[in-house]
Amino acid sequence: MTIKTQPTDASVQEFLDRATPAHRVTEGHRVDEIMRTETGVEPVMWGPSIVGYGSYHYVSPSKTSRTEGDWPKVGFSPRKSALSFYGLKDLPEGAALLPDLGTYTEGAGCVYVKRLEQIDLDVLRRLIRIAYSRGDDPRS
């Protein structure tokens, strides 16, 4: 089984410009600027709603249903209710630093931030660098 969310040719800038509510447009462009700076790569749309930076190949450790595919090393989506961040807590070093981020909630694999002003952007930058440092090792 492979993951359904794949890279697309869709425009990242157009996607960010369409975010709602209006403050998500500004926040989305700010996060994009930070992620470009910290990763040194151009973003790619993954599916219709995830802005991803870099990619790695993974193989799930499940013995019952083997899942593998490619996924962004780090990414985000400016969703209506919160900014959703991907990859920030996947590595032990990132998970250990996460409590210093500020006001956030967690979901399966995601970190949700209601407003960018509620988090420490220096900590976010460090989390991005940690997430982006992952290699192509299927165990990472």
Secondary structure by P-SEA (a helix, b strand, c coil): cccccccccccaaaaaaaccaaaaaaaaaaaaaaaaaaacbbbbbccccccccbbbbbbbccccbbbbbbbbcccccccccccccccccccaaaaaaccccccccccccbbbbcccccccaaaaaaaaaaaacccccccc
